[in-house]
Amino acid sequence: MASGSPDWSSSSTRPRDARNGRIGRRLQRRRGLLGELYRAARVGQRDRHPWLATDDGTLTRFDTRTGQVDGTPVRLPFPAATLAAGHGALWLTGQVEGERRVTAKGNYPVIKLARVDPAARRVAAVQALPLHSNGDHLAVTGDGVWVSDPAEGPASRIYRVDPGRFALAGRPLQAGQEPVALAVDEGRLWVANHDDGTLRRLDAAMGNVEATIDLGVEPHGMAIGAGAVWIADGHHNAVMRIDHGRGRIVARIDAGFETGLVAASDAGVWVAAAGGADMTRNGLARIDPAANRATVVEVEGQVTEITADGSGVWVGIREPDAAFHLAA
């Protein structure tokens, strides 16, 4: 891995169908690879410039006004698999390459949680987590930082980290089998469980399960925004819309591809193709919440990540390796 600041460039481009929105500045490298975009996050509601975590082990602040990197990127102790903001910090989890955690119950990857001080641009603390899986799901509430352990079957757990003490708080929660997605809405934690096909709402302060919705499918992703919970139903190439106030499935929207990633905010809802074997080109669609209809957004490259913000969605693509913002 090269040392020093990465070599970036930016450009402006537009999607082929302008009705689907406008692509703003695109961030990519002049030399070498940007790497996959994992997440984008802002620190505080007034921060207009996002931090981008990529799989080359860097965390970079992107100035949306100039289309350039703002300051020196933060070098991370491991490639970030997740990124979230809260409590005045950036939080990341990731697998430490070349290390394993061996216990009497099995041999597991070493997953660590890092807290980054965005003002000082440094990793402030790192802690290993006792997970039995890759632990690539993260959410932040006013009561803590939550990390899911989507191990198969009843071994699944959700851990809460006290952000002030940077230590595990309380006993791990059992909120379903293989929690594949976490989301936060009005201080409550929502959990989508793949193996038992459920969506559960938790009281973030106490960790108690307040409601359970039987989805009837195996969810692959989840997001909350535009007045609903949105579930990626990858096996049926669809997105499910959940009225989380009434606890009901109100719509099933055909996306035209195997769905896996969902991003939502008050600005809009987007869905992208699942990774792995179904990594298709142009696997991105925008959902119109008023009509419950998906429209394909044609973009260059293979979509690897989507993260919504208040004005649109950040999209990471491969071939070419780049990240750009798609306005709502």
C-alpha angles and dihedrals in degrees: 000000000000118000129228129032116339119248108245137175132185135211140173122238138161133223117251091246107052091192088074094063137271127290112224130193115345120213119208141138126265091208127025125359130312090210126218118318107235104178145345123211140171125217106228130348093272095055107101095179118080131217114230122206117201134183093252089080099258135119113205134186112221121207105218092195096059101024090232137115110270109223130321118334118241114246110223127212090231138011107278118240094178138023131192136160130222145116089039093299145085117244126203138175128196147151119266107231117235095014130106133185111223120197136160088267098051152298114293139177117260108248120188135189119217130195115207124200102218095195094053092035094225141113103258100187142356129199134180116233125215095236129152095206141030093289094210098158122091137170136172127215132169088265100051153309112290126207123184125217103205095193115158119274124340093348090080116116141172118218128203122210120201102232094207098050094029089223136117110274124209127332121321114264128240106212103152142316118299102352102211098177140028127195136172128222126170092341095309126114119228121200127195112202120202103195099047095032096233139137114210133189118211133195099240093206097054102018092232120149107243101177141006126202119194105221097187090219138068107261119221100184143000142199136173123219145100089052098302149068113253120205126194108226098192097176091061100035090242148114121227121214115213125196095218093190093060096026094235137132104238103173143013112205123199111227098180095233140057103286123215111143124059129181126181142170136151086280095063150297129268134182130195135192121272117260128242118041094004097053095140128177116255091013094158130108137175118222121216104216092198094057100024089229131135123219121192115241110209112221134166115258135005116312112236103168142008127194123178126218135175095285105033140308137304113227127198117201138184126216094051099031105224146123127222141169120245112203120224 
